[in-house]
Amino acid sequence: MCQISNLFYAGFISLLLLAGPVVADGGSIKGAVGYTQEMAWDYNRDKKVNRVQFWLDFDIKTKGDAVKGGMQRYLKDLDSGKKIYHWKNMDMTGDNTRPTLPATDLKIKDKTAVFTVNDVTYTFTDSSADPGSELRYFLSDDGFTKTKIKIYGGKVEVHGQ
């Protein structure tokens, strides 16, 4: 009986060692991605239809157990490059401060980062991991639905320790 339990523990420890570290101290993810196709919308009500697209911008770092940074969601004017943060309010001419949604978790393995913002878990892979691919995606999981979302532009950089 003793030999069986020793074999079990030796196998279990071997699996743990082979898996390698998942959380990288000093790891980071930085980037911005367009996650919709181009749309036409007069967002500033100037009677001119603008080419726009929805984007996510993120800059998240780990230091020990601490996670710093977060994510911003915005509408991007593709002609001027302007970032419109309060598009939900339909008041595009007022306050345009940059609300950052704080990240509460960041795990990095190889060139893939998993982080949580507002109880939604996002999974991104570094753009350089598959540079020729036009079919890039990221994953979003709100606890009810896992969604694969196409990336229509931008760049993601994931750095381990």
VMD Tcl script that builds the backbone (N, CA, C; Angstrom):
set m [mol new atoms 483]
animate dup $m
set s [atomselect $m all]
$s set {name element resname resid chain x y z} {
  {N N MET 1 A 0.819 -1.191 0.000}
  {CA C MET 1 A 0.000 0.000 0.000}
  {C C MET 1 A 0.864 1.257 0.000}
  {N N CYS 2 A 1.939 1.220 0.734}
  {CA C CYS 2 A 2.826 2.377 0.841}
  {C C CYS 2 A 3.468 2.686 -0.514}
  {N N GLN 3 A 3.857 1.629 -1.260}
  {CA C GLN 3 A 4.477 1.846 -2.562}
  {C C GLN 3 A 3.502 2.495 -3.542}
  {N N ILE 4 A 2.219 2.114 -3.484}
  {CA C ILE 4 A 1.215 2.690 -4.385}
  {C C ILE 4 A 1.029 4.175 -4.103}
  {N N SER 5 A 0.934 4.550 -2.827}
  {CA C SER 5 A 0.751 5.968 -2.510}
  {C C SER 5 A 1.996 6.766 -2.866}
  {N N ASN 6 A 3.188 6.189 -2.689}
  {CA C ASN 6 A 4.411 6.892 -3.085}
  {C C ASN 6 A 4.447 7.114 -4.594}
  {N N LEU 7 A 4.036 6.101 -5.365}
  {CA C LEU 7 A 3.977 6.250 -6.816}
  {C C LEU 7 A 2.970 7.325 -7.219}
  {N N PHE 8 A 1.820 7.347 -6.532}
  {CA C PHE 8 A 0.791 8.357 -6.812}
  {C C PHE 8 A 1.338 9.764 -6.585}
  {N N TYR 9 A 1.975 9.976 -5.423}
  {CA C TYR 9 A 2.503 11.309 -5.111}
  {C C TYR 9 A 3.637 11.698 -6.056}
  {N N ALA 10 A 4.494 10.743 -6.426}
  {CA C ALA 10 A 5.586 11.031 -7.357}
  {C C ALA 10 A 5.025 11.424 -8.721}
  {N N GLY 11 A 3.995 10.712 -9.173}
  {CA C GLY 11 A 3.366 11.062 -10.450}
  {C C GLY 11 A 2.697 12.416 -10.399}
  {N N PHE 12 A 2.004 12.712 -9.297}
  {CA C PHE 12 A 1.326 14.003 -9.133}
  {C C PHE 12 A 2.322 15.147 -9.149}
  {N N ILE 13 A 3.437 15.011 -8.426}
  {CA C ILE 13 A 4.453 16.062 -8.380}
  {C C ILE 13 A 5.097 16.225 -9.755}
  {N N SER 14 A 5.315 15.132 -10.477}
  {CA C SER 14 A 5.867 15.217 -11.833}
  {C C SER 14 A 4.948 16.022 -12.743}
  {N N LEU 15 A 3.644 15.788 -12.640}
  {CA C LEU 15 A 2.687 16.553 -13.450}
  {C C LEU 15 A 2.735 18.028 -13.119}
  {N N LEU 16 A 2.835 18.359 -11.841}
  {CA C LEU 16 A 2.920 19.771 -11.449}
  {C C LEU 16 A 4.166 20.431 -12.012}
  {N N LEU 17 A 5.289 19.713 -11.976}
  {CA C LEU 17 A 6.539 20.275 -12.489}
  {C C LEU 17 A 6.503 20.439 -14.002}
  {N N LEU 18 A 5.864 19.499 -14.703}
  {CA C LEU 18 A 5.772 19.588 -16.154}
  {C C LEU 18 A 4.857 20.726 -16.606}
  {N N ALA 19 A 3.837 21.033 -15.808}
  {CA C ALA 19 A 2.885 22.074 -16.185}
  {C C ALA 19 A 3.545 23.437 -16.247}
  {N N GLY 20 A 4.527 23.688 -15.391}
  {CA C GLY 20 A 5.222 24.966 -15.395}
  {C C GLY 20 A 4.391 26.059 -14.756}
  {N N PRO 21 A 4.984 27.227 -14.552}
  {CA C PRO 21 A 4.271 28.310 -13.894}
  {C C PRO 21 A 3.184 28.896 -14.784}
  {N N VAL 22 A 2.058 29.246 -14.191}
  {CA C VAL 22 A 0.967 29.863 -14.936}
  {C C VAL 22 A 0.975 31.364 -14.736}
  {N N VAL 23 A 1.255 31.833 -13.526}
  {CA C VAL 23 A 1.260 33.254 -13.237}
  {C C VAL 23 A 2.690 33.751 -13.333}
  {N N ALA 24 A 2.908 34.755 -14.148}
  {CA C ALA 24 A 4.242 35.305 -14.318}
  {C C ALA 24 A 4.349 36.605 -13.541}
  {N N ASP 25 A 5.225 36.634 -12.516}
  {CA C ASP 25 A 5.440 37.860 -11.764}
  {C C ASP 25 A 6.085 38.873 -12.694}
  {N N GLY 26 A 5.538 40.049 -12.743}
  {CA C GLY 26 A 6.062 41.062 -13.634}
  {C C GLY 26 A 5.538 40.918 -15.044}
  {N N GLY 27 A 4.557 40.063 -15.260}
  {CA C GLY 27 A 3.968 39.877 -16.582}
  {C C GLY 27 A 3.044 41.029 -16.934}
  {N N SER 28 A 2.728 41.153 -18.220}
  {CA C SER 28 A 1.843 42.238 -18.645}
  {C C SER 28 A 1.145 41.902 -19.957}
  {N N ILE 29 A 0.043 42.590 -20.171}
  {CA C ILE 29 A -0.643 42.577 -21.458}
  {C C ILE 29 A -0.954 44.028 -21.785}
  {N N LYS 30 A -0.686 44.387 -23.028}
  {CA C LYS 30 A -0.929 45.760 -23.470}
  {C C LYS 30 A -1.407 45.701 -24.914}
  {N N GLY 31 A -2.381 46.513 -25.239}
  {CA C GLY 31 A -2.829 46.542 -26.614}
  {C C GLY 31 A -4.159 47.239 -26.779}
  {N N ALA 32 A -4.601 47.265 -28.009}
  {CA C ALA 32 A -5.910 47.815 -28.368}
  {C C ALA 32 A -6.402 47.024 -29.569}
  {N N VAL 33 A -7.686 46.642 -29.525}
  {CA C VAL 33 A -8.247 45.862 -30.615}
  {C C VAL 33 A -9.636 46.366 -30.984}
  {N N GLY 34 A -9.904 46.373 -32.296}
  {CA C GLY 34 A -11.246 46.640 -32.788}
  {C C GLY 34 A -12.006 45.333 -32.801}
  {N N TYR 35 A -13.212 45.333 -32.217}
  {CA C TYR 35 A -13.948 44.070 -32.123}
  {C C TYR 35 A -15.284 44.096 -32.851}
  {N N THR 36 A -15.484 45.063 -33.720}
  {CA C THR 36 A -16.646 45.067 -34.619}
  {C C THR 36 A -16.172 45.470 -36.006}
  {N N GLN 37 A -17.006 45.203 -36.985}
  {CA C GLN 37 A -16.717 45.704 -38.321}
  {C C GLN 37 A -16.971 47.207 -38.337}
  {N N GLU 38 A -16.486 47.854 -39.371}
  {CA C GLU 38 A -16.728 49.287 -39.548}
  {C C GLU 38 A -18.229 49.538 -39.673}
  {N N MET 39 A -18.692 50.623 -39.023}
  {CA C MET 39 A -20.107 51.021 -39.077}
  {C C MET 39 A -20.200 52.489 -39.471}
  {N N ALA 40 A -21.366 52.908 -39.916}
  {CA C ALA 40 A -21.609 54.317 -40.242}
  {C C ALA 40 A -22.559 54.895 -39.203}
  {N N TRP 41 A -22.145 56.015 -38.558}
  {CA C TRP 41 A -22.964 56.599 -37.500}
  {C C TRP 41 A -22.625 58.082 -37.321}
  {N N ASP 42 A -23.619 58.912 -37.238}
  {CA C ASP 42 A -23.433 60.340 -36.943}
  {C C ASP 42 A -23.377 60.490 -35.424}
  {N N TYR 43 A -22.252 60.086 -34.816}
  {CA C TYR 43 A -22.140 60.048 -33.359}
  {C C TYR 43 A -22.142 61.420 -32.709}
  {N N ASN 44 A -21.714 62.450 -33.422}
  {CA C ASN 44 A -21.673 63.779 -32.822}
  {C C ASN 44 A -22.793 64.700 -33.316}
  {N N ARG 45 A -23.724 64.131 -34.042}
  {CA C ARG 45 A -24.936 64.831 -34.514}
  {C C ARG 45 A -24.627 66.091 -35.323}
  {N N ASP 46 A -23.605 65.983 -36.174}
  {CA C ASP 46 A -23.271 67.125 -37.044}
  {C C ASP 46 A -23.798 66.921 -38.465}
  {N N LYS 47 A -24.697 65.964 -38.633}
  {CA C LYS 47 A -25.337 65.625 -39.910}
  {C C LYS 47 A -24.348 65.049 -40.930}
  {N N LYS 48 A -23.207 64.583 -40.425}
  {CA C LYS 48 A -22.226 63.899 -41.268}
  {C C LYS 48 A -22.044 62.490 -40.694}
  {N N VAL 49 A -22.261 61.490 -41.515}
  {CA C VAL 49 A -22.106 60.113 -41.068}
  {C C VAL 49 A -20.617 59.775 -41.012}
  {N N ASN 50 A -20.177 59.285 -39.861}
  {CA C ASN 50 A -18.776 58.962 -39.649}
  {C C ASN 50 A -18.557 57.449 -39.711}
  {N N ARG 51 A -17.342 57.054 -40.119}
  {CA C ARG 51 A -16.953 55.647 -40.080}
  {C C ARG 51 A -16.426 55.367 -38.670}
  {N N VAL 52 A -17.073 54.451 -37.956}
  {CA C VAL 52 A -16.703 54.166 -36.574}
  {C C VAL 52 A -16.580 52.659 -36.348}
  {N N GLN 53 A -15.962 52.324 -35.206}
  {CA C GLN 53 A -15.757 50.933 -34.844}
  {C C GLN 53 A -15.589 50.875 -33.317}
  {N N PHE 54 A -16.048 49.795 -32.685}
  {CA C PHE 54 A -15.874 49.618 -31.246}
  {C C PHE 54 A -14.517 48.991 -30.945}
  {N N TRP 55 A -13.845 49.520 -29.909}
  {CA C TRP 55 A -12.503 49.087 -29.545}
  {C C TRP 55 A -12.398 48.816 -28.046}
  {N N LEU 56 A -11.435 47.973 -27.679}
  {CA C LEU 56 A -10.989 47.752 -26.304}
  {C C LEU 56 A -9.526 48.152 -26.232}
  {N N ASP 57 A -9.159 48.823 -25.176}
  {CA C ASP 57 A -7.787 49.261 -24.942}
  {C C ASP 57 A -7.413 48.745 -23.550}
  {N N PHE 58 A -6.276 48.074 -23.401}
  {CA C PHE 58 A -5.922 47.526 -22.103}
  {C C PHE 58 A -4.432 47.639 -21.850}
  {N N ASP 59 A -4.100 47.841 -20.585}
  {CA C ASP 59 A -2.721 47.915 -20.115}
  {C C ASP 59 A -2.746 47.381 -18.682}
  {N N ILE 60 A -2.345 46.125 -18.509}
  {CA C ILE 60 A -2.452 45.455 -17.214}
  {C C ILE 60 A -1.109 44.813 -16.889}
  {N N LYS 61 A -0.671 44.979 -15.638}
  {CA C LYS 61 A 0.624 44.440 -15.205}
  {C C LYS 61 A 0.461 43.721 -13.866}
  {N N THR 62 A 1.357 42.769 -13.600}
  {CA C THR 62 A 1.404 42.127 -12.291}
  {C C THR 62 A 2.728 42.445 -11.630}
  {N N LYS 63 A 2.673 42.536 -10.320}
  {CA C LYS 63 A 3.886 42.693 -9.497}
  {C C LYS 63 A 3.605 41.924 -8.221}
  {N N GLY 64 A 4.188 40.737 -8.093}
  {CA C GLY 64 A 3.855 39.881 -6.962}
  {C C GLY 64 A 2.404 39.451 -7.086}
  {N N ASP 65 A 1.617 39.683 -6.032}
  {CA C ASP 65 A 0.193 39.347 -6.055}
  {C C ASP 65 A -0.670 40.499 -6.548}
  {N N ALA 66 A -0.079 41.669 -6.740}
  {CA C ALA 66 A -0.859 42.853 -7.129}
  {C C ALA 66 A -1.068 42.922 -8.638}
  {N N VAL 67 A -2.270 43.334 -9.036}
  {CA C VAL 67 A -2.604 43.560 -10.444}
  {C C VAL 67 A -2.887 45.044 -10.603}
  {N N LYS 68 A -2.216 45.677 -11.554}
  {CA C LYS 68 A -2.402 47.113 -11.785}
  {C C LYS 68 A -2.854 47.345 -13.211}
  {N N GLY 69 A -3.720 48.331 -13.381}
  {CA C GLY 69 A -4.185 48.689 -14.714}
  {C C GLY 69 A -5.581 48.159 -14.967}
  {N N GLY 70 A -6.010 48.290 -16.211}
  {CA C GLY 70 A -7.349 47.861 -16.551}
  {C C GLY 70 A -7.631 48.013 -18.029}
  {N N MET 71 A -8.910 48.144 -18.336}
  {CA C MET 71 A -9.365 48.154 -19.722}
  {C C MET 71 A -10.316 49.327 -19.935}
  {N N GLN 72 A -10.311 49.851 -21.153}
  {CA C GLN 72 A -11.240 50.897 -21.553}
  {C C GLN 72 A -11.994 50.435 -22.790}
  {N N ARG 73 A -13.273 50.760 -22.837}
  {CA C ARG 73 A -14.097 50.484 -24.019}
  {C C ARG 73 A -14.431 51.825 -24.651}
  {N N TYR 74 A -14.366 51.878 -25.979}
  {CA C TYR 74 A -14.696 53.143 -26.630}
  {C C TYR 74 A -15.100 52.923 -28.078}
  {N N LEU 75 A -15.691 53.949 -28.615}
  {CA C LEU 75 A -16.031 54.013 -30.027}
  {C C LEU 75 A -14.922 54.811 -30.689}
  {N N LYS 76 A -14.388 54.313 -31.791}
  {CA C LYS 76 A -13.281 55.004 -32.457}
  {C C LYS 76 A -13.750 55.548 -33.792}
  {N N ASP 77 A -13.531 56.858 -34.012}
  {CA C ASP 77 A -13.786 57.487 -35.303}
  {C C ASP 77 A -12.618 57.086 -36.202}
  {N N LEU 78 A -12.858 56.304 -37.217}
  {CA C LEU 78 A -11.786 55.754 -38.054}
  {C C LEU 78 A -11.127 56.794 -38.946}
  {N N ASP 79 A -11.804 57.910 -39.205}
  {CA C ASP 79 A -11.196 58.954 -40.031}
  {C C ASP 79 A -10.307 59.879 -39.205}
  {N N SER 80 A -10.780 60.300 -38.037}
  {CA C SER 80 A -10.006 61.239 -37.216}
  {C C SER 80 A -9.150 60.536 -36.169}
  {N N GLY 81 A -9.463 59.276 -35.847}
  {CA C GLY 81 A -8.747 58.561 -34.801}
  {C C GLY 81 A -9.247 58.898 -33.395}
  {N N LYS 82 A -10.236 59.764 -33.292}
  {CA C LYS 82 A -10.762 60.190 -31.995}
  {C C LYS 82 A -11.406 59.009 -31.274}
  {N N LYS 83 A -11.143 58.946 -29.951}
  {CA C LYS 83 A -11.733 57.924 -29.100}
  {C C LYS 83 A -12.916 58.544 -28.359}
  {N N ILE 84 A -14.096 57.959 -28.505}
  {CA C ILE 84 A -15.297 58.456 -27.852}
  {C C ILE 84 A -15.658 57.467 -26.750}
  {N N TYR 85 A -15.532 57.912 -25.481}
  {CA C TYR 85 A -15.699 57.001 -24.351}
  {C C TYR 85 A -17.135 56.893 -23.859}
  {N N HIS 86 A -17.922 57.930 -23.996}
  {CA C HIS 86 A -19.277 57.918 -23.435}
  {C C HIS 86 A -20.324 57.731 -24.517}
  {N N TRP 87 A -20.093 56.824 -25.431}
  {CA C TRP 87 A -21.027 56.585 -26.525}
  {C C TRP 87 A -22.347 56.011 -26.021}
  {N N LYS 88 A -22.349 55.349 -24.882}
  {CA C LYS 88 A -23.596 54.795 -24.353}
  {C C LYS 88 A -24.567 55.895 -23.937}
  {N N ASN 89 A -24.027 57.050 -23.517}
  {CA C ASN 89 A -24.866 58.155 -23.044}
  {C C ASN 89 A -25.489 58.937 -24.195}
  {N N MET 90 A -25.031 58.687 -25.409}
  {CA C MET 90 A -25.506 59.401 -26.599}
  {C C MET 90 A -25.234 60.899 -26.522}
  {N N ASP 91 A -24.351 61.330 -25.625}
  {CA C ASP 91 A -23.942 62.727 -25.532}
  {C C ASP 91 A -22.470 62.783 -25.915}
  {N N MET 92 A -22.209 62.829 -27.199}
  {CA C MET 92 A -20.833 62.723 -27.684}
  {C C MET 92 A -20.060 64.033 -27.597}
  {N N THR 93 A -20.721 65.108 -27.262}
  {CA C THR 93 A -20.040 66.401 -27.260}
  {C C THR 93 A -19.644 66.834 -25.853}
  {N N GLY 94 A -20.095 66.119 -24.825}
  {CA C GLY 94 A -19.804 66.502 -23.443}
  {C C GLY 94 A -18.519 65.881 -22.932}
  {N N ASP 95 A -18.530 65.501 -21.665}
  {CA C ASP 95 A -17.376 64.928 -20.980}
  {C C ASP 95 A -16.877 63.688 -21.718}
  {N N ASN 96 A -15.604 63.687 -22.076}
  {CA C ASN 96 A -15.025 62.540 -22.777}
  {C C ASN 96 A -13.820 62.009 -22.001}
  {N N THR 97 A -13.928 61.972 -20.658}
  {CA C THR 97 A -12.842 61.426 -19.860}
  {C C THR 97 A -12.727 59.933 -20.106}
  {N N ARG 98 A -11.592 59.384 -19.758}
  {CA C ARG 98 A -11.301 57.990 -20.048}
  {C C ARG 98 A -11.589 57.105 -18.840}
  {N N PRO 99 A -12.746 56.501 -18.775}
  {CA C PRO 99 A -13.030 55.615 -17.640}
  {C C PRO 99 A -12.303 54.282 -17.787}
  {N N THR 100 A -11.428 53.988 -16.830}
  {CA C THR 100 A -10.702 52.722 -16.849}
  {C C THR 100 A -11.400 51.737 -15.925}
  {N N LEU 101 A -11.729 50.593 -16.457}
  {CA C LEU 101 A -12.333 49.522 -15.675}
  {C C LEU 101 A -11.192 48.680 -15.115}
  {N N PRO 102 A -11.038 48.612 -13.783}
  {CA C PRO 102 A -9.869 47.935 -13.210}
  {C C PRO 102 A -9.897 46.420 -13.412}
  {N N ALA 103 A -8.721 45.878 -13.667}
  {CA C ALA 103 A -8.560 44.424 -13.772}
  {C C ALA 103 A -8.345 43.868 -12.374}
  {N N THR 104 A -8.897 42.698 -12.106}
  {CA C THR 104 A -8.754 42.095 -10.784}
  {C C THR 104 A -7.908 40.833 -10.810}
  {N N ASP 105 A -7.463 40.424 -11.971}
  {CA C ASP 105 A -6.716 39.173 -12.071}
  {C C ASP 105 A -5.947 39.188 -13.384}
  {N N LEU 106 A -4.754 38.598 -13.405}
  {CA C LEU 106 A -3.997 38.429 -14.647}
  {C C LEU 106 A -3.159 37.177 -14.524}
  {N N LYS 107 A -3.355 36.270 -15.470}
  {CA C LYS 107 A -2.549 35.046 -15.550}
  {C C LYS 107 A -1.955 34.975 -16.942}
  {N N ILE 108 A -0.678 34.610 -17.000}
  {CA C ILE 108 A 0.017 34.532 -18.287}
  {C C ILE 108 A 0.680 33.179 -18.403}
  {N N LYS 109 A 0.495 32.561 -19.560}
  {CA C LYS 109 A 1.209 31.325 -19.886}
  {C C LYS 109 A 1.623 31.430 -21.341}
  {N N ASP 110 A 2.911 31.303 -21.584}
  {CA C ASP 110 A 3.481 31.464 -22.915}
  {C C ASP 110 A 3.085 32.843 -23.456}
  {N N LYS 111 A 2.385 32.905 -24.564}
  {CA C LYS 111 A 1.994 34.188 -25.175}
  {C C LYS 111 A 0.497 34.458 -25.019}
  {N N THR 112 A -0.138 33.818 -24.017}
  {CA C THR 112 A -1.567 33.999 -23.784}
  {C C THR 112 A -1.797 34.600 -22.409}
  {N N ALA 113 A -2.661 35.611 -22.347}
  {CA C ALA 113 A -3.012 36.269 -21.086}
  {C C ALA 113 A -4.503 36.106 -20.825}
  {N N VAL 114 A -4.840 35.854 -19.568}
  {CA C VAL 114 A -6.230 35.761 -19.123}
  {C C VAL 114 A -6.394 36.783 -18.001}
  {N N PHE 115 A -7.364 37.693 -18.152}
  {CA C PHE 115 A -7.604 38.683 -17.103}
  {C C PHE 115 A -9.097 38.884 -16.907}
  {N N THR 116 A -9.452 39.469 -15.753}
  {CA C THR 116 A -10.849 39.675 -15.394}
  {C C THR 116 A -11.113 41.160 -15.191}
  {N N VAL 117 A -12.206 41.648 -15.799}
  {CA C VAL 117 A -12.677 43.020 -15.634}
  {C C VAL 117 A -14.191 42.958 -15.466}
  {N N ASN 118 A -14.715 43.556 -14.386}
  {CA C ASN 118 A -16.167 43.561 -14.120}
  {C C ASN 118 A -16.773 42.160 -14.190}
  {N N ASP 119 A -16.119 41.197 -13.583}
  {CA C ASP 119 A -16.590 39.807 -13.527}
  {C C ASP 119 A -16.675 39.123 -14.893}
  {N N VAL 120 A -16.031 39.685 -15.907}
  {CA C VAL 120 A -15.938 39.050 -17.221}
  {C C VAL 120 A -14.478 38.674 -17.441}
  {N N THR 121 A -14.236 37.436 -17.828}
  {CA C THR 121 A -12.881 36.957 -18.068}
  {C C THR 121 A -12.566 37.043 -19.557}
  {N N TYR 122 A -11.428 37.647 -19.875}
  {CA C TYR 122 A -10.979 37.819 -21.256}
  {C C TYR 122 A -9.711 36.998 -21.473}
  {N N THR 123 A -9.587 36.378 -22.647}
  {CA C THR 123 A -8.399 35.621 -23.016}
  {C C THR 123 A -7.881 36.160 -24.342}
  {N N PHE 124 A -6.629 36.648 -24.327}
  {CA C PHE 124 A -5.985 37.184 -25.532}
  {C C PHE 124 A -4.669 36.475 -25.756}
  {N N THR 125 A -4.299 36.302 -27.023}
  {CA C THR 125 A -2.995 35.769 -27.400}
  {C C THR 125 A -2.216 36.870 -28.107}
  {N N ASP 126 A -0.931 36.938 -27.824}
  {CA C ASP 126 A -0.055 37.940 -28.421}
  {C C ASP 126 A -0.184 37.910 -29.942}
  {N N SER 127 A -0.255 39.081 -30.558}
  {CA C SER 127 A -0.401 39.189 -32.019}
  {C C SER 127 A 0.746 38.515 -32.758}
  {N N SER 128 A 1.943 38.523 -32.173}
  {CA C SER 128 A 3.103 37.940 -32.850}
  {C C SER 128 A 3.062 36.417 -32.860}
  {N N ALA 129 A 2.184 35.806 -32.046}
  {CA C ALA 129 A 2.099 34.339 -32.000}
  {C C ALA 129 A 1.605 33.762 -33.324}
  {N N ASP 130 A 0.811 34.523 -34.077}
  {CA C ASP 130 A 0.294 34.089 -35.371}
  {C C ASP 130 A 0.181 35.322 -36.267}
  {N N PRO 131 A 1.332 35.915 -36.651}
  {CA C PRO 131 A 1.315 37.216 -37.321}
  {C C PRO 131 A 0.618 37.240 -38.674}
  {N N GLY 132 A 0.576 36.146 -39.392}
  {CA C GLY 132 A -0.036 36.138 -40.715}
  {C C GLY 132 A -1.526 35.872 -40.703}
  {N N SER 133 A -2.061 35.568 -39.540}
  {CA C SER 133 A -3.463 35.187 -39.470}
  {C C SER 133 A -4.379 36.396 -39.531}
  {N N GLU 134 A -5.346 36.348 -40.432}
  {CA C GLU 134 A -6.356 37.399 -40.481}
  {C C GLU 134 A -7.570 37.004 -39.644}
  {N N LEU 135 A -7.606 35.761 -39.207}
  {CA C LEU 135 A -8.731 35.276 -38.407}
  {C C LEU 135 A -8.326 35.214 -36.942}
  {N N ARG 136 A -8.041 36.366 -36.376}
  {CA C ARG 136 A -7.667 36.442 -34.964}
  {C C ARG 136 A -8.925 36.645 -34.125}
  {N N TYR 137 A -8.917 36.049 -32.943}
  {CA C TYR 137 A -10.065 36.110 -32.046}
  {C C TYR 137 A -9.585 36.319 -30.621}
  {N N PHE 138 A -10.502 36.776 -29.756}
  {CA C PHE 138 A -10.287 36.695 -28.323}
  {C C PHE 138 A -11.529 36.077 -27.705}
  {N N LEU 139 A -11.401 35.622 -26.463}
  {CA C LEU 139 A -12.512 34.960 -25.781}
  {C C LEU 139 A -13.020 35.839 -24.650}
  {N N SER 140 A -14.329 35.836 -24.467}
  {CA C SER 140 A -14.984 36.567 -23.386}
  {C C SER 140 A -15.907 35.583 -22.668}
  {N N ASP 141 A -15.825 35.554 -21.324}
  {CA C ASP 141 A -16.656 34.636 -20.538}
  {C C ASP 141 A -17.235 35.391 -19.351}
  {N N ASP 142 A -18.563 35.610 -19.364}
  {CA C ASP 142 A -19.215 36.348 -18.275}
  {C C ASP 142 A -19.778 35.416 -17.200}
  {N N GLY 143 A -19.440 34.150 -17.253}
  {CA C GLY 143 A -19.936 33.188 -16.282}
  {C C GLY 143 A -21.176 32.457 -16.769}
  {N N PHE 144 A -21.841 33.001 -17.771}
  {CA C PHE 144 A -23.019 32.367 -18.358}
  {C C PHE 144 A -22.736 31.897 -19.781}
  {N N THR 145 A -22.041 32.749 -20.536}
  {CA C THR 145 A -21.792 32.467 -21.945}
  {C C THR 145 A -20.319 32.702 -22.279}
  {N N LYS 146 A -19.717 31.735 -22.957}
  {CA C LYS 146 A -18.364 31.910 -23.487}
  {C C LYS 146 A -18.508 32.322 -24.943}
  {N N THR 147 A -17.881 33.442 -25.307}
  {CA C THR 147 A -18.028 33.989 -26.649}
  {C C THR 147 A -16.673 34.153 -27.314}
  {N N LYS 148 A -16.575 33.726 -28.563}
  {CA C LYS 148 A -15.374 33.913 -29.381}
  {C C LYS 148 A -15.624 35.162 -30.228}
  {N N ILE 149 A -14.782 36.191 -30.062}
  {CA C ILE 149 A -15.006 37.484 -30.714}
  {C C ILE 149 A -13.872 37.765 -31.695}
  {N N LYS 150 A -14.227 38.069 -32.926}
  {CA C LYS 150 A -13.244 38.339 -33.979}
  {C C LYS 150 A -12.580 39.692 -33.743}
  {N N ILE 151 A -11.296 39.754 -34.008}
  {CA C ILE 151 A -10.532 40.997 -33.915}
  {C C ILE 151 A -10.423 41.580 -35.324}
  {N N TYR 152 A -10.871 42.832 -35.486}
  {CA C TYR 152 A -10.869 43.492 -36.795}
  {C C TYR 152 A -9.744 44.504 -36.951}
  {N N GLY 153 A -8.826 44.545 -36.041}
  {CA C GLY 153 A -7.694 45.457 -36.154}
  {C C GLY 153 A -7.057 45.640 -34.793}
  {N N GLY 154 A -5.840 46.136 -34.799}
  {CA C GLY 154 A -5.146 46.391 -33.549}
  {C C GLY 154 A -4.035 45.393 -33.295}
  {N N LYS 155 A -3.498 45.478 -32.084}
  {CA C LYS 155 A -2.328 44.681 -31.731}
  {C C LYS 155 A -2.389 44.341 -30.248}
  {N N VAL 156 A -1.930 43.144 -29.898}
  {CA C VAL 156 A -1.879 42.688 -28.518}
  {C C VAL 156 A -0.464 42.231 -28.221}
  {N N GLU 157 A 0.096 42.706 -27.093}
  {CA C GLU 157 A 1.426 42.276 -26.658}
  {C C GLU 157 A 1.311 41.637 -25.281}
  {N N VAL 158 A 1.767 40.385 -25.159}
  {CA C VAL 158 A 1.761 39.668 -23.892}
  {C C VAL 158 A 3.210 39.382 -23.535}
  {N N HIS 159 A 3.591 39.762 -22.307}
  {CA C HIS 159 A 4.963 39.549 -21.845}
  {C C HIS 159 A 4.939 38.805 -20.523}
  {N N GLY 160 A 5.687 37.703 -20.460}
  {CA C GLY 160 A 5.866 36.998 -19.212}
  {C C GLY 160 A 6.945 37.702 -18.411}
  {N N GLN 161 A 7.486 37.028 -17.435}
  {CA C GLN 161 A 8.501 37.627 -16.562}
  {C C GLN 161 A 9.759 37.925 -17.313}
}
mol reanalyze $m
mol bondsrecalc $m
mol representation Tube
mol addrep $m
